[in-house]
Each structure stands twice: as structure tokens, then as C-alpha cells.
Amino acid sequence: MISAGIDLGAKTTKVVILADNKIVSQCLELTGIDQAQTAEKALSNALEKANLSRDAVNFIVATGVGRNAVSFANKEISDVAADARGIIYLLPDARTVIDIGAEEGRAIKCFADGRVQDFAINEKCAAGAGTFVETMARALEVDVEEFGKMSLRSTNTIAMNAQCTVFAESEVVSLVHAKTAKEDISKAIHDAIASRIISMVRRVGVEEKIAVIGGVAKNPGFIDSLKRGLEINEILIPDEPEFTGALGAALTKA
């Protein structure tokens, strides 16, 4: 059986193609204004990579904030359900999943079979999501990749008091003008993001092992802050964490 999972997110659209539950192709595209067109393009590119025709696909499942735009999907599932199924496939020992997307973060506690036990979503403020990371990197005039690495070189701990993106950006500018080291500012920002996520994780209950998915999982500064905040030594991260939701969708049966 060939199935396709489409995770139509706020910033990127991911597609995973499975053949008998084995990954044969993946594709990531920037989500444009026309979400339906982006989904079609991502699916077509993924199928081309796998050397498969559209007719060969038996089942298509959509997830993500834009899942309603995927009119050709056979089924839709929530981001939470897709994340849980995807992470258990990739990392069977994971029981708590942290997913940081462009506009929201979520914490999920799941069973060994990939079912959701409990979850919490932070969708009211971008200060705990990927867009916030990008905004703060721009404020420091560094690229996102360097922004994460800078945090690990910090030698001081300073507090970030602002609780929203607009005020946080102003606070960063003030710290720069005060000659605060960019490394210390970066660490403070990552600690602030991690603090918001950790409070959400604690609402669902921290159950090891903990996995992080989504694009921010590739940010070493955030992962370091998360480890210190949770007081743990290990966090599981899939090789390609941004595809976990699409994978979970592709694993969903009719």
C-alpha cells in the first residue's frame, strides 16, 4: 500500500510518501498564499522523487493548520495525532513530544502505540514558536543558524522580561545598546522560549523519554535551554524533525 501524508504548516508544507509503511520519499516546500496549490506542488514533487504516479497512491491524509485546504485528501487528522504517530514510528521510546512550529508550540504525552494521552497547545502567543526565534535573530542581525550557536557560547545569565514578540524585540535592542554581549542575549532569548514551552509540558506531565520535533529542534541553543530548564541530560531528536507530522499522517489508515 502506498500512502501520502501532507503537513500543511504556516510556513512550510511537508509531504512523506510511504510504501508498505516504509519511507520512500519526502518533500518540503514553502507554504505560499495559495495553500491548495502548495500542497499539490509538494505532493507532485515527492511522487516524482519516488518515481511514482499520482494514481499509485492509495490513501492521502492531511494535517497541519492548513489541512482543510487539501481538498483531495481522503482524510484529515489533527497535528497532535499526527505528531504522536510519527514520533513513535521514528523513536519508539519517546513518551513526551514537544513540537515547535512557526506560529505555535505543543506538548504531547503519548502511549507506546502512538495514541495521544494528553496534550497542550500554545497558540495565543508567538513568543514560544519559530517565528519568534527568527524575529529575535533579525534583531541581533545574525542568521537563525548562528543565533542558536551563539547561545552556547554565553558566559552570563540575564533575564528577558518581555512576554510578547513586539516588546521582546524592543528589549533586545535596549540590551544591544547597553553593550550586552550578543551571546548572552541569545541565551536569554532561548531560555525565555524554553520557559514558556516547559510550563506547557508540565501541564500535560513530563514523562521520559522526551523528543523534540519541528524546525526549532535543529536549534542547539533552544535544546540546551530546554535541557537545563527540564533538568535532564538527553533529548531525543529525529534526523529530520520537521517531517514527523507528515509521517504520522501518512501512517494513518482509513
Secondary structure, DSSP 8 states (H G I E B T S, - for coil): -EEEEEEE-SSEEEEEEEETTEEEEEEEEE--S-HHHHHHHHHHHHHHHTT--GGG--EEEEESTTGGG-TT-SEE--HHHHHHHHHHHH-TT--EEEEE-SS-EEEEEE-TTS-EEEEEEE-S-GGGSHHHHHHHHHHTTS-HHHHHHHHHT----------SHHHHHHHHHHHHHTT--HHHHHHHHHHHHHHHHHHHHHHH---SSEEEESGGGG-HHHHHHHHHHHT-S--B--SSGGGHHHHHHHT---
